[in-house]
């Protein structure tokens, strides 16, 4: 077994969200994985068991529990597989597959020369659920400690909406970057409402000069806030694309208010009426484990 801590979704060689990655030579029990994830203490740790050079069984653990999928830990894991030579390429896109509790998902490892440059991961087929209005909208605003009038986007009609590309989040627009960065949220209320709405947490965003900015709060799974989330930005991309607000490719800057600005690439394609959503980014090694 070899492992490392990586920062995924780095932006201008900084920022990024830390994830533990362990490449296994044999399967571990869930109890052992949970212990390792708790010891690492990062929001998620990925455990990767190679099936063959194109197929990898991947499981994800927070310090508290197993989760079905994690975007930034996937990017970290497959970037690490490229760095360590499990996945090889030369000026090409190499297709691999991760097998998770949500099924088989495509991974594209992009190589410049023989060096891995970035990773894109396929999301689960998007599902758009309820929009929030009335009393529920007031509860969401209250948990963010802002007024209802500050929810939405300037000159656009869009409401908080539950969306999933693997994990369900409430995708919440706010009207300015200043409002977003100054949020002083009530974590207990977000946790309580996340249980009621049966979501992982909140993904709050705005658009400023055609650039998307976001923050993510998921106290229900033990993460108050993190600076980069793959699955949540995939859900955001699906929603914005379906509303004709963004084109098929854009980036999200997340973690600005944490002084950990990170960049997540989002690509959405309509294939015969079904949205194919991919998220990705760069990564860098922080620490290696013997």
C-alpha positions as CSV (number, residue, x, y, z in Angstrom):
1,X,0.0,0.0,0.0
2,X,1.3,3.4,-0.9
3,X,-0.3,6.7,-0.2
4,X,-0.1,10.5,-0.3
5,X,-2.0,13.7,0.5
6,X,-2.7,15.8,-2.6
7,X,-4.4,19.1,-3.2
8,X,-7.0,18.7,-6.0
9,X,-8.4,21.5,-8.1
10,X,-5.4,23.8,-7.6
11,X,-5.6,27.3,-9.0
12,X,-2.5,29.1,-10.2
13,X,-0.3,26.6,-8.3
14,X,-2.1,27.2,-5.0
15,X,-5.3,26.5,-3.3
16,X,-7.0,23.2,-3.9
17,X,-8.8,20.8,-1.6
18,X,-6.8,18.2,0.3
19,X,-7.5,14.5,0.0
20,X,-5.8,11.4,1.1
21,X,-5.2,8.7,-1.5
22,X,-4.1,5.2,-0.9
23,X,-3.2,2.7,-3.6
24,X,-4.0,-0.7,-2.2
25,X,-2.3,-4.0,-3.1
26,X,-5.2,-5.9,-1.4
27,X,-8.6,-4.9,-0.1
28,X,-9.0,-3.5,3.4
29,X,-12.0,-3.7,5.7
30,X,-14.3,-0.7,5.9
31,X,-13.3,-0.4,9.6
32,X,-9.7,-0.1,8.7
33,X,-10.4,2.4,5.9
34,X,-12.5,4.5,8.4
35,X,-9.7,4.4,10.9
36,X,-7.2,5.6,8.3
37,X,-9.5,8.4,7.1
38,X,-10.1,9.6,10.6
39,X,-6.4,9.6,11.3
40,X,-5.7,11.6,8.1
41,X,-8.4,14.0,9.1
42,X,-9.2,15.5,5.7
43,X,-12.7,15.9,4.3
44,X,-12.3,12.7,2.2
45,X,-9.8,9.9,1.7
46,X,-9.9,7.7,-1.4
47,X,-8.9,4.0,-1.4
48,X,-8.0,2.6,-4.8
49,X,-7.7,-1.1,-5.7
50,X,-6.5,-1.7,-9.3
51,X,-8.5,-4.3,-11.3
52,X,-6.6,-3.9,-14.5
53,X,-4.8,-0.9,-16.1
54,X,-8.1,0.6,-17.2
55,X,-10.3,-0.2,-14.2
56,X,-10.0,0.8,-10.6
57,X,-12.3,0.1,-7.6
58,X,-12.5,3.3,-5.5
59,X,-14.1,3.9,-2.1
60,X,-14.4,7.2,-0.2
61,X,-14.4,7.9,3.5
62,X,-14.8,11.1,5.5
63,X,-13.5,11.2,9.1
64,X,-17.0,10.2,10.1
65,X,-18.4,7.8,7.4
66,X,-18.2,6.3,4.0
67,X,-19.7,8.4,1.1
68,X,-20.8,7.1,-2.3
69,X,-18.6,9.5,-4.4
70,X,-16.2,12.4,-3.9
71,X,-15.2,14.6,-6.8
72,X,-12.0,16.2,-5.4
73,X,-10.7,12.9,-4.0
74,X,-11.3,11.3,-7.4
75,X,-9.3,14.0,-9.1
76,X,-6.5,13.5,-6.6
77,X,-6.6,9.7,-6.9
78,X,-6.4,9.5,-10.7
79,X,-3.8,12.3,-10.8
80,X,-1.7,10.3,-8.4
81,X,-2.2,7.2,-10.6
82,X,-0.8,9.2,-13.5
83,X,2.1,10.5,-11.4
84,X,3.0,7.0,-10.2
85,X,2.8,5.4,-13.7
86,X,-0.2,3.2,-13.1
87,X,-1.9,5.2,-15.9
88,X,0.5,6.2,-18.7
89,X,0.1,8.5,-21.8
90,X,1.9,10.8,-24.1
91,X,0.2,13.9,-25.5
92,X,-3.1,12.2,-25.3
93,X,-6.3,11.6,-23.3
94,X,-6.3,8.2,-21.6
95,X,-9.7,6.8,-20.7
96,X,-10.0,4.8,-17.4
97,X,-12.9,3.8,-15.3
98,X,-13.6,4.0,-11.6
99,X,-16.0,1.6,-10.0
100,X,-17.8,3.2,-7.0
101,X,-20.9,2.6,-5.0
102,X,-22.7,4.7,-7.6
103,X,-21.5,2.5,-10.5
104,X,-18.9,2.7,-13.2
105,X,-17.8,6.2,-14.2
106,X,-15.4,7.4,-16.9
107,X,-12.2,9.2,-16.1
108,X,-10.1,11.1,-18.6
109,X,-6.5,11.6,-17.8
110,X,-5.0,14.3,-20.0
111,X,-1.2,14.1,-20.6
112,X,1.2,16.8,-21.9
113,X,4.2,14.8,-23.1
114,X,4.5,12.0,-20.6
115,X,3.3,14.1,-17.7
116,X,-0.2,14.1,-16.4
117,X,-1.7,17.6,-16.8
118,X,-5.3,17.3,-15.4
119,X,-8.1,14.9,-14.8
120,X,-11.8,15.0,-15.8
121,X,-14.3,12.7,-14.1
122,X,-17.8,11.7,-15.4
123,X,-20.6,12.4,-13.1
124,X,-23.7,10.3,-12.6
125,X,-26.6,11.1,-14.9
126,X,-28.0,14.4,-13.5
127,X,-31.3,14.6,-11.6
128,X,-33.0,17.9,-10.9
129,X,-35.4,17.8,-8.0
130,X,-37.4,20.5,-6.1
131,X,-37.1,24.2,-6.4
132,X,-37.5,26.2,-3.2
133,X,-40.0,29.0,-2.6
134,X,-42.1,30.5,0.1
135,X,-41.5,29.3,3.6
136,X,-38.7,26.9,2.5
137,X,-36.9,29.8,0.8
138,X,-37.1,31.8,4.1
139,X,-35.6,28.9,6.0
140,X,-32.7,28.6,3.6
141,X,-32.1,32.4,3.8
142,X,-32.2,32.2,7.6
143,X,-29.6,29.4,7.7
144,X,-27.3,31.6,5.6
145,X,-28.1,34.7,7.8
146,X,-29.1,36.7,4.7
147,X,-32.4,38.2,3.6
148,X,-34.6,36.4,1.0
149,X,-34.0,39.3,-1.3
150,X,-30.3,38.4,-1.5
151,X,-31.1,35.0,-2.9
152,X,-31.1,34.7,-6.7
153,X,-28.9,36.1,-9.6
154,X,-29.1,39.6,-10.9
155,X,-31.4,39.9,-14.0
156,X,-32.0,36.1,-14.0
157,X,-34.9,34.1,-12.6
158,X,-33.4,31.1,-10.8
159,X,-34.3,29.6,-7.4
160,X,-32.5,27.3,-4.9
161,X,-32.8,23.8,-6.4
162,X,-31.9,20.3,-5.3
163,X,-29.7,18.7,-7.9
164,X,-27.6,15.5,-8.0
165,X,-24.9,14.2,-10.2
166,X,-24.1,11.6,-7.6
167,X,-24.8,13.4,-4.4
168,X,-27.8,15.6,-3.7
169,X,-27.1,19.3,-2.8
170,X,-29.2,22.4,-2.5
171,X,-27.8,24.6,-5.2
172,X,-28.3,28.2,-4.0
173,X,-27.8,31.4,-5.9
174,X,-26.9,34.7,-4.2
175,X,-26.8,38.1,-5.9
176,X,-23.2,39.1,-5.5
177,X,-19.7,38.0,-4.9
178,X,-19.5,40.2,-1.9
179,X,-22.6,38.6,-0.4
180,X,-21.1,35.1,-1.1
181,X,-17.8,35.9,0.5
182,X,-19.3,37.5,3.6
183,X,-21.7,34.7,4.4
184,X,-21.7,33.9,8.2
185,X,-23.8,30.8,8.1
186,X,-25.6,28.9,10.9
187,X,-24.1,25.4,10.6
188,X,-26.6,23.9,13.0
189,X,-29.5,25.1,10.8
190,X,-27.8,23.9,7.6
191,X,-27.2,20.5,9.2
192,X,-30.9,20.3,10.4
193,X,-32.3,21.4,7.0
194,X,-29.9,19.0,5.2
195,X,-31.5,16.1,7.1
196,X,-35.0,17.4,6.4
197,X,-34.3,17.9,2.6
198,X,-32.2,14.7,2.5
199,X,-29.2,16.4,0.9
200,X,-25.5,16.3,1.7
201,X,-25.4,20.1,2.1
202,X,-25.5,23.5,0.4
203,X,-23.6,24.7,-2.7
204,X,-23.9,28.5,-2.8
205,X,-22.8,30.4,-5.9
206,X,-22.9,33.6,-7.8
207,X,-21.8,34.9,-11.2
208,X,-19.5,37.9,-11.4
209,X,-18.3,39.2,-14.9
210,X,-19.1,35.8,-16.4
211,X,-17.0,33.9,-13.8
212,X,-18.8,31.5,-11.4
213,X,-17.8,31.6,-7.7
214,X,-19.0,29.2,-5.1
215,X,-18.9,28.0,-1.5
216,X,-19.8,24.6,-0.1
217,X,-21.2,23.7,3.3
218,X,-21.8,20.1,4.4
219,X,-22.0,19.8,8.2
220,X,-24.2,16.7,7.8
221,X,-21.2,14.7,6.7
222,X,-18.8,16.4,9.1
223,X,-17.5,19.1,6.6
224,X,-18.4,22.7,7.7
225,X,-16.8,24.2,4.5
226,X,-14.3,23.0,1.9
227,X,-12.6,24.9,-0.8
228,X,-13.2,22.6,-3.8
229,X,-16.0,20.1,-4.5
230,X,-16.3,18.2,-7.7
231,X,-19.8,16.6,-7.5
232,X,-21.4,19.8,-6.3
233,X,-20.0,21.8,-9.2
234,X,-21.2,19.1,-11.5
235,X,-24.7,19.6,-10.2
236,X,-24.3,23.4,-10.5
237,X,-23.2,23.0,-14.1
238,X,-26.2,20.8,-14.9
239,X,-28.6,23.4,-13.4
240,X,-27.0,26.4,-15.2
241,X,-26.8,24.6,-18.5
242,X,-30.4,23.5,-18.3
243,X,-31.4,27.1,-17.6
244,X,-29.3,28.3,-20.6
245,X,-27.2,30.5,-18.2
246,X,-23.9,29.0,-19.2
247,X,-22.4,27.3,-22.3
248,X,-21.1,23.8,-22.3
249,X,-17.7,24.5,-20.6
250,X,-16.9,26.9,-17.8
251,X,-14.9,27.0,-14.6
252,X,-15.8,27.7,-10.9
253,X,-13.6,29.5,-8.4
254,X,-14.3,28.1,-5.0
255,X,-12.6,28.7,-1.6
256,X,-11.9,32.4,-2.2
257,X,-13.2,33.4,1.3
258,X,-11.0,30.7,2.9
259,X,-7.9,32.1,1.2
260,X,-7.7,28.7,-0.7
261,X,-9.0,29.7,-4.1
262,X,-9.4,26.6,-6.2
263,X,-10.4,26.0,-9.8
264,X,-12.9,23.4,-11.0
265,X,-13.5,22.8,-14.7
266,X,-17.0,21.8,-15.7
267,X,-18.1,20.3,-19.0
268,X,-21.7,19.6,-19.9
269,X,-22.8,17.9,-23.2
270,X,-26.3,17.0,-24.4
271,X,-26.0,13.5,-25.8
272,X,-29.3,12.4,-27.4
273,X,-31.3,14.3,-24.7
274,X,-29.2,13.2,-21.8
275,X,-26.8,15.5,-20.1
276,X,-23.2,14.1,-19.7
277,X,-21.5,16.1,-17.0
278,X,-17.8,16.0,-16.3
279,X,-15.7,17.9,-13.7
280,X,-12.0,18.1,-13.4
281,X,-8.9,20.0,-12.5
282,X,-5.2,19.8,-11.6
283,X,-3.6,18.4,-8.5
284,X,-0.3,18.5,-6.6
285,X,1.3,16.3,-4.0
286,X,1.6,17.7,-0.4
287,X,2.9,14.7,1.4
288,X,3.9,11.1,0.8
289,X,3.3,8.2,3.2
290,X,5.8,5.4,3.5
